Amino acid sequence: MATLHVRNIPDDLHARLHRLAASDNLSLSAAVVSLLEQVVAEREQQVNQRALLSGMRRRRFAPPRRAPESVQLLRESRKR
């Protein structure tokens, strides 16, 4: 398993992390790993959603440039 060292954590953030860990009966390291897993999963989901939306926008239907407008087609159809 890899090791990650983080330096220069603000004292207030360290205290908040420590309180969260204690409230969940976890070590500080376990709490930080859990929080990192959650944040990374959320970020991956956001990236995947953006990619899906981008693909949907690219594939959505667009009529040909010289296609008649739908209003014009309806008027012609009603005249018949």
N, CA, C and O atoms as a CHARMM CRD file, in Angstrom:
* protein
*
  320
    1    1 MET  N      0.85400  -1.17200   0.00000 PROA 1      0.00000
    2    1 MET  CA     0.00000   0.00000   0.00000 PROA 1      0.00000
    3    1 MET  C      0.89800   1.23200   0.00000 PROA 1      0.00000
    4    1 MET  O      1.92000   1.25700   0.68500 PROA 1      0.00000
    5    2 ALA  N      0.52800   2.23400  -0.75100 PROA 2      0.00000
    6    2 ALA  CA     1.32200   3.45700  -0.87100 PROA 2      0.00000
    7    2 ALA  C      1.16800   4.33700   0.36600 PROA 2      0.00000
    8    2 ALA  O      0.19900   4.23600   1.11800 PROA 2      0.00000
    9    3 THR  N      2.15500   5.19700   0.54400 PROA 3      0.00000
   10    3 THR  CA     2.14500   6.14000   1.65800 PROA 3      0.00000
   11    3 THR  C      2.10400   7.54700   1.09800 PROA 3      0.00000
   12    3 THR  O      2.80200   7.86100   0.13300 PROA 3      0.00000
   13    4 LEU  N      1.29700   8.38000   1.69700 PROA 4      0.00000
   14    4 LEU  CA     1.17100   9.76900   1.27000 PROA 4      0.00000
   15    4 LEU  C      1.46600  10.66500   2.46700 PROA 4      0.00000
   16    4 LEU  O      0.83600  10.54500   3.51800 PROA 4      0.00000
   17    5 HSD  N      2.42000  11.55300   2.29500 PROA 5      0.00000
   18    5 HSD  CA     2.74700  12.51300   3.35000 PROA 5      0.00000
   19    5 HSD  C      2.23400  13.87400   2.91200 PROA 5      0.00000
   20    5 HSD  O      2.50000  14.31200   1.79300 PROA 5      0.00000
   21    6 VAL  N      1.50700  14.53600   3.78100 PROA 6      0.00000
   22    6 VAL  CA     0.96900  15.86100   3.47500 PROA 6      0.00000
   23    6 VAL  C      1.54400  16.83900   4.48600 PROA 6      0.00000
   24    6 VAL  O      1.48600  16.61500   5.69500 PROA 6      0.00000
   25    7 ARG  N      2.09800  17.92000   3.97200 PROA 7      0.00000
   26    7 ARG  CA     2.70900  18.92200   4.84500 PROA 7      0.00000
   27    7 ARG  C      1.90300  20.20400   4.80500 PROA 7      0.00000
   28    7 ARG  O      1.10000  20.43300   3.90000 PROA 7      0.00000
   29    8 ASN  N      2.13800  21.03200   5.80600 PROA 8      0.00000
   30    8 ASN  CA     1.56000  22.37900   5.88300 PROA 8      0.00000
   31    8 ASN  C      0.03600  22.37400   5.93400 PROA 8      0.00000
   32    8 ASN  O     -0.61600  23.20600   5.30400 PROA 8      0.00000
   33    9 ILE  N     -0.51600  21.44600   6.67600 PROA 9      0.00000
   34    9 ILE  CA    -1.96500  21.42200   6.88800 PROA 9      0.00000
   35    9 ILE  C     -2.28100  22.47600   7.94600 PROA 9      0.00000
   36    9 ILE  O     -1.67900  22.47200   9.01900 PROA 9      0.00000
   37   10 PRO  N     -3.20800  23.36700   7.65800 PROA 10     0.00000
   38   10 PRO  CA    -3.57000  24.37700   8.66200 PROA 10     0.00000
   39   10 PRO  C     -4.04200  23.71100   9.96000 PROA 10     0.00000
   40   10 PRO  O     -4.69300  22.66700   9.94400 PROA 10     0.00000
   41   11 ASP  N     -3.70000  24.33800  11.06400 PROA 11     0.00000
   42   11 ASP  CA    -4.03800  23.77600  12.37800 PROA 11     0.00000
   43   11 ASP  C     -5.53500  23.55200  12.54600 PROA 11     0.00000
   44   11 ASP  O     -5.95200  22.53800  13.10500 PROA 11     0.00000
   45   12 ASP  N     -6.35000  24.49500  12.06400 PROA 12     0.00000
   46   12 ASP  CA    -7.80000  24.33800  12.22200 PROA 12     0.00000
   47   12 ASP  C     -8.32100  23.15200  11.41200 PROA 12     0.00000
   48   12 ASP  O     -9.21600  22.44100  11.86900 PROA 12     0.00000
   49   13 LEU  N     -7.77400  22.93200  10.21800 PROA 13     0.00000
   50   13 LEU  CA    -8.18500  21.78300   9.41200 PROA 13     0.00000
   51   13 LEU  C     -7.76500  20.48200  10.09200 PROA 13     0.00000
   52   13 LEU  O     -8.53100  19.51800  10.11900 PROA 13     0.00000
   53   14 HSD  N     -6.57300  20.45400  10.63100 PROA 14     0.00000
   54   14 HSD  CA    -6.10200  19.26200  11.34600 PROA 14     0.00000
   55   14 HSD  C     -7.01900  18.94700  12.52500 PROA 14     0.00000
   56   14 HSD  O     -7.37400  17.79200  12.75900 PROA 14     0.00000
   57   15 ALA  N     -7.39300  19.98100  13.25600 PROA 15     0.00000
   58   15 ALA  CA    -8.28400  19.78200  14.40400 PROA 15     0.00000
   59   15 ALA  C     -9.64600  19.26500  13.95500 PROA 15     0.00000
   60   15 ALA  O    -10.21500  18.38000  14.59300 PROA 15     0.00000
   61   16 ARG  N    -10.16800  19.80800  12.86600 PROA 16     0.00000
   62   16 ARG  CA   -11.46700  19.35400  12.35200 PROA 16     0.00000
   63   16 ARG  C    -11.39100  17.89900  11.90000 PROA 16     0.00000
   64   16 ARG  O    -12.29600  17.11300  12.18100 PROA 16     0.00000
   65   17 LEU  N    -10.32300  17.54000  11.20700 PROA 17     0.00000
   66   17 LEU  CA   -10.13900  16.15300  10.78300 PROA 17     0.00000
   67   17 LEU  C    -10.05100  15.22700  11.99300 PROA 17     0.00000
   68   17 LEU  O    -10.62800  14.13900  12.00500 PROA 17     0.00000
   69   18 HSD  N     -9.33000  15.67300  12.99400 PROA 18     0.00000
   70   18 HSD  CA    -9.17400  14.87000  14.21000 PROA 18     0.00000
   71   18 HSD  C    -10.53400  14.65700  14.88600 PROA 18     0.00000
   72   18 HSD  O    -10.83400  13.55600  15.34700 PROA 18     0.00000
   73   19 ARG  N    -11.35300  15.70900  14.94300 PROA 19     0.00000
   74   19 ARG  CA   -12.69400  15.58200  15.54000 PROA 19     0.00000
   75   19 ARG  C    -13.56800  14.63200  14.72300 PROA 19     0.00000
   76   19 ARG  O    -14.28800  13.80900  15.28900 PROA 19     0.00000
   77   20 LEU  N    -13.50800  14.74200  13.39900 PROA 20     0.00000
   78   20 LEU  CA   -14.28900  13.82800  12.55300 PROA 20     0.00000
   79   20 LEU  C    -13.87200  12.38400  12.77900 PROA 20     0.00000
   80   20 LEU  O    -14.71300  11.49300  12.90100 PROA 20     0.00000
   81   21 ALA  N    -12.57800  12.16400  12.83300 PROA 21     0.00000
   82   21 ALA  CA   -12.07100  10.80900  13.05100 PROA 21     0.00000
   83   21 ALA  C    -12.56100  10.26800  14.38600 PROA 21     0.00000
   84   21 ALA  O    -13.00800   9.12500  14.47600 PROA 21     0.00000
   85   22 ALA  N    -12.47300  11.09100  15.41400 PROA 22     0.00000
   86   22 ALA  CA   -12.90700  10.65300  16.74400 PROA 22     0.00000
   87   22 ALA  C    -14.40400  10.36300  16.77100 PROA 22     0.00000
   88   22 ALA  O    -14.84000   9.40500  17.40900 PROA 22     0.00000
   89   23 SER  N    -15.18800  11.18200  16.08300 PROA 23     0.00000
   90   23 SER  CA   -16.64300  10.96900  16.08900 PROA 23     0.00000
   91   23 SER  C    -17.03600   9.68000  15.37700 PROA 23     0.00000
   92   23 SER  O    -18.08400   9.10300  15.66700 PROA 23     0.00000
   93   24 ASP  N    -16.19700   9.22600  14.44300 PROA 24     0.00000
   94   24 ASP  CA   -16.45800   7.97200  13.72600 PROA 24     0.00000
   95   24 ASP  C    -15.66300   6.79800  14.29600 PROA 24     0.00000
   96   24 ASP  O    -15.66600   5.70700  13.72700 PROA 24     0.00000
   97   25 ASN  N    -14.98500   7.02500  15.41800 PROA 25     0.00000
   98   25 ASN  CA   -14.14200   5.99400  16.04100 PROA 25     0.00000
   99   25 ASN  C    -13.09400   5.45600  15.07500 PROA 25     0.00000
  100   25 ASN  O    -12.86000   4.24900  15.01100 PROA 25     0.00000
  101   26 LEU  N    -12.46400   6.35900  14.32000 PROA 26     0.00000
  102   26 LEU  CA   -11.41500   6.00300  13.37000 PROA 26     0.00000
  103   26 LEU  C    -10.12100   6.69300  13.75600 PROA 26     0.00000
  104   26 LEU  O    -10.11400   7.70000  14.46400 PROA 26     0.00000
  105   27 SER  N     -9.03300   6.12700  13.27700 PROA 27     0.00000
  106   27 SER  CA    -7.76800   6.84000  13.42500 PROA 27     0.00000
  107   27 SER  C     -7.79000   8.01700  12.45800 PROA 27     0.00000
  108   27 SER  O     -8.58900   8.05100  11.52300 PROA 27     0.00000
  109   28 LEU  N     -6.92000   8.96300  12.68900 PROA 28     0.00000
  110   28 LEU  CA    -6.84300  10.11600  11.79100 PROA 28     0.00000
  111   28 LEU  C     -6.52100   9.66000  10.37300 PROA 28     0.00000
  112   28 LEU  O     -7.10600  10.15800   9.41100 PROA 28     0.00000
  113   29 SER  N     -5.59800   8.72200  10.24100 PROA 29     0.00000
  114   29 SER  CA    -5.23100   8.20900   8.91400 PROA 29     0.00000
  115   29 SER  C     -6.41400   7.54100   8.22600 PROA 29     0.00000
  116   29 SER  O     -6.65900   7.77900   7.04300 PROA 29     0.00000
  117   30 ALA  N     -7.14700   6.71200   8.95300 PROA 30     0.00000
  118   30 ALA  CA    -8.30200   6.02500   8.36400 PROA 30     0.00000
  119   30 ALA  C     -9.37600   7.02100   7.95100 PROA 30     0.00000
  120   30 ALA  O    -10.00600   6.85400   6.90700 PROA 30     0.00000
  121   31 ALA  N     -9.58900   8.04300   8.75000 PROA 31     0.00000
  122   31 ALA  CA   -10.58700   9.05700   8.41300 PROA 31     0.00000
  123   31 ALA  C    -10.18200   9.82200   7.16200 PROA 31     0.00000
  124   31 ALA  O    -11.01700  10.09300   6.29900 PROA 31     0.00000
  125   32 VAL  N     -8.90600  10.17100   7.06200 PROA 32     0.00000
  126   32 VAL  CA    -8.43100  10.90800   5.88600 PROA 32     0.00000
  127   32 VAL  C     -8.54000  10.04000   4.64000 PROA 32     0.00000
  128   32 VAL  O     -8.94300  10.53200   3.58600 PROA 32     0.00000
  129   33 VAL  N     -8.19100   8.76600   4.73600 PROA 33     0.00000
  130   33 VAL  CA    -8.31900   7.85900   3.59000 PROA 33     0.00000
  131   33 VAL  C     -9.78300   7.75500   3.16900 PROA 33     0.00000
  132   33 VAL  O    -10.08800   7.78500   1.97700 PROA 33     0.00000
  133   34 SER  N    -10.68000   7.63400   4.12800 PROA 34     0.00000
  134   34 SER  CA   -12.10600   7.55600   3.82700 PROA 34     0.00000
  135   34 SER  C    -12.59300   8.82200   3.12100 PROA 34     0.00000
  136   34 SER  O    -13.32800   8.74800   2.13700 PROA 34     0.00000
  137   35 LEU  N    -12.18200   9.97200   3.62700 PROA 35     0.00000
  138   35 LEU  CA   -12.57700  11.24300   3.00300 PROA 35     0.00000
  139   35 LEU  C    -12.00000  11.37200   1.59800 PROA 35     0.00000
  140   35 LEU  O    -12.68600  11.83400   0.68600 PROA 35     0.00000
  141   36 LEU  N    -10.75200  10.97000   1.42000 PROA 36     0.00000
  142   36 LEU  CA   -10.14200  11.02500   0.08700 PROA 36     0.00000
  143   36 LEU  C    -10.87900  10.11400  -0.89000 PROA 36     0.00000
  144   36 LEU  O    -11.10800  10.49100  -2.03900 PROA 36     0.00000
  145   37 GLU  N    -11.25000   8.91700  -0.43900 PROA 37     0.00000
  146   37 GLU  CA   -12.00100   8.00000  -1.30600 PROA 37     0.00000
  147   37 GLU  C    -13.32100   8.62600  -1.74500 PROA 37     0.00000
  148   37 GLU  O    -13.69900   8.53300  -2.91300 PROA 37     0.00000
  149   38 GLN  N    -14.01800   9.26400  -0.81000 PROA 38     0.00000
  150   38 GLN  CA   -15.30100   9.89800  -1.13400 PROA 38     0.00000
  151   38 GLN  C    -15.12000  11.02600  -2.14200 PROA 38     0.00000
  152   38 GLN  O    -15.86300  11.12100  -3.11800 PROA 38     0.00000
  153   39 VAL  N    -14.13200  11.87800  -1.90200 PROA 39     0.00000
  154   39 VAL  CA   -13.91600  13.03400  -2.77600 PROA 39     0.00000
  155   39 VAL  C    -13.48200  12.58100  -4.16600 PROA 39     0.00000
  156   39 VAL  O    -13.95000  13.12100  -5.16800 PROA 39     0.00000
  157   40 VAL  N    -12.59500  11.59800  -4.23200 PROA 40     0.00000
  158   40 VAL  CA   -12.13600  11.10700  -5.53200 PROA 40     0.00000
  159   40 VAL  C    -13.29600  10.46400  -6.29200 PROA 40     0.00000
  160   40 VAL  O    -13.42400  10.66600  -7.49900 PROA 40     0.00000
  161   41 ALA  N    -14.13200   9.70300  -5.61500 PROA 41     0.00000
  162   41 ALA  CA   -15.28900   9.07900  -6.27000 PROA 41     0.00000
  163   41 ALA  C    -16.24700  10.14100  -6.80500 PROA 41     0.00000
  164   41 ALA  O    -16.75400  10.01300  -7.91900 PROA 41     0.00000
  165   42 GLU  N    -16.49600  11.18800  -6.01700 PROA 42     0.00000
  166   42 GLU  CA   -17.37300  12.27200  -6.47500 PROA 42     0.00000
  167   42 GLU  C    -16.77600  12.97800  -7.68700 PROA 42     0.00000
  168   42 GLU  O    -17.48400  13.28500  -8.64600 PROA 42     0.00000
  169   43 ARG  N    -15.48100  13.23000  -7.63900 PROA 43     0.00000
  170   43 ARG  CA   -14.81100  13.92200  -8.75100 PROA 43     0.00000
  171   43 ARG  C    -14.84700  13.06700 -10.01400 PROA 43     0.00000
  172   43 ARG  O    -15.08300  13.58500 -11.10600 PROA 43     0.00000
  173   44 GLU  N    -14.61500  11.75800  -9.87400 PROA 44     0.00000
  174   44 GLU  CA   -14.69100  10.86200 -11.02700 PROA 44     0.00000
  175   44 GLU  C    -16.09600  10.85900 -11.61200 PROA 44     0.00000
  176   44 GLU  O    -16.26200  10.83800 -12.83200 PROA 44     0.00000
  177   45 GLN  N    -17.10200  10.87900 -10.75400 PROA 45     0.00000
  178   45 GLN  CA   -18.48200  10.90800 -11.22300 PROA 45     0.00000
  179   45 GLN  C    -18.75800  12.19400 -11.99700 PROA 45     0.00000
  180   45 GLN  O    -19.42200  12.16200 -13.03300 PROA 45     0.00000
  181   46 GLN  N    -18.25700  13.32200 -11.50500 PROA 46     0.00000
  182   46 GLN  CA   -18.43500  14.59500 -12.20900 PROA 46     0.00000
  183   46 GLN  C    -17.78100  14.55700 -13.58200 PROA 46     0.00000
  184   46 GLN  O    -18.36300  15.01600 -14.56500 PROA 46     0.00000
  185   47 VAL  N    -16.57600  14.01100 -13.64900 PROA 47     0.00000
  186   47 VAL  CA   -15.86300  13.92100 -14.92500 PROA 47     0.00000
  187   47 VAL  C    -16.63400  13.02300 -15.88500 PROA 47     0.00000
  188   47 VAL  O    -16.78200  13.35700 -17.06100 PROA 47     0.00000
  189   48 ASN  N    -17.12800  11.88400 -15.39300 PROA 48     0.00000
  190   48 ASN  CA   -17.89700  10.97100 -16.24200 PROA 48     0.00000
  191   48 ASN  C    -19.19200  11.62000 -16.72200 PROA 48     0.00000
  192   48 ASN  O    -19.57700  11.45000 -17.87900 PROA 48     0.00000
  193   49 GLN  N    -19.86500  12.36100 -15.84500 PROA 49     0.00000
  194   49 GLN  CA   -21.10200  13.03700 -16.24400 PROA 49     0.00000
  195   49 GLN  C    -20.82700  14.08000 -17.31700 PROA 49     0.00000
  196   49 GLN  O    -21.57900  14.19700 -18.28400 PROA 49     0.00000
  197   50 ARG  N    -19.74500  14.84100 -17.14400 PROA 50     0.00000
  198   50 ARG  CA   -19.39900  15.83800 -18.16200 PROA 50     0.00000
  199   50 ARG  C    -19.12100  15.17900 -19.50100 PROA 50     0.00000
  200   50 ARG  O    -19.54700  15.67700 -20.54300 PROA 50     0.00000
  201   51 ALA  N    -18.40800  14.05800 -19.47800 PROA 51     0.00000
  202   51 ALA  CA   -18.10400  13.34600 -20.72000 PROA 51     0.00000
  203   51 ALA  C    -19.38300  12.83300 -21.37100 PROA 51     0.00000
  204   51 ALA  O    -19.54200  12.93800 -22.58700 PROA 51     0.00000
  205   52 LEU  N    -20.29800  12.28000 -20.57400 PROA 52     0.00000
  206   52 LEU  CA   -21.56900  11.80000 -21.11900 PROA 52     0.00000
  207   52 LEU  C    -22.38800  12.93700 -21.72000 PROA 52     0.00000
  208   52 LEU  O    -22.92600  12.80400 -22.81900 PROA 52     0.00000
  209   53 LEU  N    -22.48300  14.05100 -21.00300 PROA 53     0.00000
  210   53 LEU  CA   -23.24400  15.19300 -21.51200 PROA 53     0.00000
  211   53 LEU  C    -22.61900  15.74600 -22.78000 PROA 53     0.00000
  212   53 LEU  O    -23.32500  16.12500 -23.71400 PROA 53     0.00000
  213   54 SER  N    -21.31200  15.78900 -22.81000 PROA 54     0.00000
  214   54 SER  CA   -20.62300  16.28400 -23.99900 PROA 54     0.00000
  215   54 SER  C    -20.92300  15.38200 -25.19600 PROA 54     0.00000
  216   54 SER  O    -21.18100  15.86800 -26.29800 PROA 54     0.00000
  217   55 GLY  N    -20.88700  14.07600 -24.97400 PROA 55     0.00000
  218   55 GLY  CA   -21.20700  13.13400 -26.04300 PROA 55     0.00000
  219   55 GLY  C    -22.64600  13.25600 -26.49400 PROA 55     0.00000
  220   55 GLY  O    -22.93400  13.16300 -27.68800 PROA 55     0.00000
  221   56 MET  N    -23.55500  13.46200 -25.55300 PROA 56     0.00000
  222   56 MET  CA   -24.96600  13.62600 -25.90700 PROA 56     0.00000
  223   56 MET  C    -25.16900  14.88500 -26.74100 PROA 56     0.00000
  224   56 MET  O    -25.94100  14.88400 -27.70000 PROA 56     0.00000
  225   57 ARG  N    -24.48200  15.94800 -26.37500 PROA 57     0.00000
  226   57 ARG  CA   -24.61400  17.18900 -27.14500 PROA 57     0.00000
  227   57 ARG  C    -24.08600  17.01700 -28.56300 PROA 57     0.00000
  228   57 ARG  O    -24.65600  17.54900 -29.51500 PROA 57     0.00000
  229   58 ARG  N    -22.99500  16.27100 -28.69700 PROA 58     0.00000
  230   58 ARG  CA   -22.42200  16.05900 -30.03100 PROA 58     0.00000
  231   58 ARG  C    -23.33900  15.21600 -30.90400 PROA 58     0.00000
  232   58 ARG  O    -23.41000  15.42400 -32.11500 PROA 58     0.00000
  233   59 ARG  N    -24.04700  14.25700 -30.29100 PROA 59     0.00000
  234   59 ARG  CA   -24.86300  13.32600 -31.06800 PROA 59     0.00000
  235   59 ARG  C    -26.30800  13.75700 -31.23900 PROA 59     0.00000
  236   59 ARG  O    -27.05700  13.10900 -31.97100 PROA 59     0.00000
  237   60 ARG  N    -26.72000  14.83500 -30.58400 PROA 60     0.00000
  238   60 ARG  CA   -28.13400  15.20500 -30.67900 PROA 60     0.00000
  239   60 ARG  C    -28.49200  15.57800 -32.11600 PROA 60     0.00000
  240   60 ARG  O    -27.65000  16.00800 -32.90500 PROA 60     0.00000
  241   61 PHE  N    -29.73800  15.40100 -32.41100 PROA 61     0.00000
  242   61 PHE  CA   -30.20800  15.61400 -33.77700 PROA 61     0.00000
  243   61 PHE  C    -30.12800  17.08600 -34.15300 PROA 61     0.00000
  244   61 PHE  O    -30.51900  17.96900 -33.38900 PROA 61     0.00000
  245   62 ALA  N    -29.61800  17.31800 -35.33300 PROA 62     0.00000
  246   62 ALA  CA   -29.61700  18.66100 -35.90800 PROA 62     0.00000
  247   62 ALA  C    -30.05100  18.51300 -37.36100 PROA 62     0.00000
  248   62 ALA  O    -29.41500  17.78800 -38.12600 PROA 62     0.00000
  249   63 PRO  N    -31.12000  19.18800 -37.74700 PROA 63     0.00000
  250   63 PRO  CA   -31.58000  19.06200 -39.13100 PROA 63     0.00000
  251   63 PRO  C    -30.53600  19.61900 -40.09300 PROA 63     0.00000
  252   63 PRO  O    -29.74200  20.48400 -39.72300 PROA 63     0.00000
  253   64 PRO  N    -30.54100  19.12100 -41.32900 PROA 64     0.00000
  254   64 PRO  CA   -29.60600  19.65900 -42.31800 PROA 64     0.00000
  255   64 PRO  C    -29.81300  21.16400 -42.49300 PROA 64     0.00000
  256   64 PRO  O    -30.89800  21.68300 -42.23000 PROA 64     0.00000
  257   65 ARG  N    -28.78900  21.84100 -42.92700 PROA 65     0.00000
  258   65 ARG  CA   -28.84600  23.29900 -43.04100 PROA 65     0.00000
  259   65 ARG  C    -29.96800  23.78800 -43.95100 PROA 65     0.00000
  260   65 ARG  O    -30.60200  24.80100 -43.65600 PROA 65     0.00000
  261   66 ARG  N    -30.21600  23.10000 -45.02600 PROA 66     0.00000
  262   66 ARG  CA   -31.22700  23.55800 -45.98700 PROA 66     0.00000
  263   66 ARG  C    -32.58700  22.90500 -45.76400 PROA 66     0.00000
  264   66 ARG  O    -33.46900  23.01600 -46.61600 PROA 66     0.00000
  265   67 ALA  N    -32.76700  22.24200 -44.66200 PROA 67     0.00000
  266   67 ALA  CA   -34.04800  21.59800 -44.38100 PROA 67     0.00000
  267   67 ALA  C    -35.09900  22.67000 -44.10700 PROA 67     0.00000
  268   67 ALA  O    -34.80300  23.68400 -43.47600 PROA 67     0.00000
  269   68 PRO  N    -36.33000  22.44800 -44.58000 PROA 68     0.00000
  270   68 PRO  CA   -37.38900  23.42800 -44.31600 PROA 68     0.00000
  271   68 PRO  C    -37.73000  23.45400 -42.82900 PROA 68     0.00000
  272   68 PRO  O    -37.55600  22.46300 -42.12000 PROA 68     0.00000
  273   69 GLU  N    -38.21200  24.59000 -42.37500 PROA 69     0.00000
  274   69 GLU  CA   -38.60100  24.72100 -40.97200 PROA 69     0.00000
  275   69 GLU  C    -39.89700  23.95300 -40.73000 PROA 69     0.00000
  276   69 GLU  O    -40.72200  23.80300 -41.63200 PROA 69     0.00000
  277   70 SER  N    -40.06100  23.48000 -39.52300 PROA 70     0.00000
  278   70 SER  CA   -41.23400  22.67000 -39.19400 PROA 70     0.00000
  279   70 SER  C    -42.53000  23.45600 -39.36800 PROA 70     0.00000
  280   70 SER  O    -43.54400  22.88800 -39.77100 PROA 70     0.00000
  281   71 VAL  N    -42.51100  24.74700 -39.07100 PROA 71     0.00000
  282   71 VAL  CA   -43.71000  25.57600 -39.23500 PROA 71     0.00000
  283   71 VAL  C    -44.11100  25.60800 -40.70600 PROA 71     0.00000
  284   71 VAL  O    -45.29200  25.49800 -41.03400 PROA 71     0.00000
  285   72 GLN  N    -43.14600  25.75600 -41.57100 PROA 72     0.00000
  286   72 GLN  CA   -43.41200  25.78000 -43.01500 PROA 72     0.00000
  287   72 GLN  C    -44.00200  24.44000 -43.46700 PROA 72     0.00000
  288   72 GLN  O    -44.95400  24.41100 -44.24700 PROA 72     0.00000
  289   73 LEU  N    -43.43900  23.34100 -42.98000 PROA 73     0.00000
  290   73 LEU  CA   -43.95500  22.02100 -43.34600 PROA 73     0.00000
  291   73 LEU  C    -45.39500  21.83400 -42.86800 PROA 73     0.00000
  292   73 LEU  O    -46.20900  21.26200 -43.59200 PROA 73     0.00000
  293   74 LEU  N    -45.72100  22.30100 -41.67000 PROA 74     0.00000
  294   74 LEU  CA   -47.08600  22.19000 -41.16000 PROA 74     0.00000
  295   74 LEU  C    -48.06200  23.00500 -42.00100 PROA 74     0.00000
  296   74 LEU  O    -49.15900  22.53900 -42.30800 PROA 74     0.00000
  297   75 ARG  N    -47.67200  24.19900 -42.36800 PROA 75     0.00000
  298   75 ARG  CA   -48.55100  25.03900 -43.19600 PROA 75     0.00000
  299   75 ARG  C    -48.83400  24.37100 -44.53400 PROA 75     0.00000
  300   75 ARG  O    -49.97200  24.35900 -45.00400 PROA 75     0.00000
  301   76 GLU  N    -47.79400  23.81800 -45.14200 PROA 76     0.00000
  302   76 GLU  CA   -47.98000  23.14700 -46.42900 PROA 76     0.00000
  303   76 GLU  C    -48.88000  21.92400 -46.27700 PROA 76     0.00000
  304   76 GLU  O    -49.71400  21.64800 -47.13900 PROA 76     0.00000
  305   77 SER  N    -48.70900  21.20200 -45.18600 PROA 77     0.00000
  306   77 SER  CA   -49.50900  20.00700 -44.95200 PROA 77     0.00000
  307   77 SER  C    -50.98200  20.37200 -44.75400 PROA 77     0.00000
  308   77 SER  O    -51.86200  19.64600 -45.21700 PROA 77     0.00000
  309   78 ARG  N    -51.25700  21.47400 -44.08000 PROA 78     0.00000
  310   78 ARG  CA   -52.63600  21.89100 -43.81600 PROA 78     0.00000
  311   78 ARG  C    -53.32700  22.41300 -45.07600 PROA 78     0.00000
  312   78 ARG  O    -54.55200  22.35500 -45.18200 PROA 78     0.00000
  313   79 LYS  N    -52.55600  22.91200 -46.01200 PROA 79     0.00000
  314   79 LYS  CA   -53.13600  23.41700 -47.26000 PROA 79     0.00000
  315   79 LYS  C    -53.63900  22.27900 -48.13700 PROA 79     0.00000
  316   79 LYS  O    -54.49300  22.50300 -48.99400 PROA 79     0.00000
  317   80 ARG  N    -53.14000  21.08300 -47.94800 PROA 80     0.00000
  318   80 ARG  CA   -53.50600  19.95100 -48.81000 PROA 80     0.00000
  319   80 ARG  C    -54.84600  19.41200 -48.49800 PROA 80     0.00000
  320   80 ARG  O    -55.29200  18.45900 -49.13700 PROA 80     0.00000
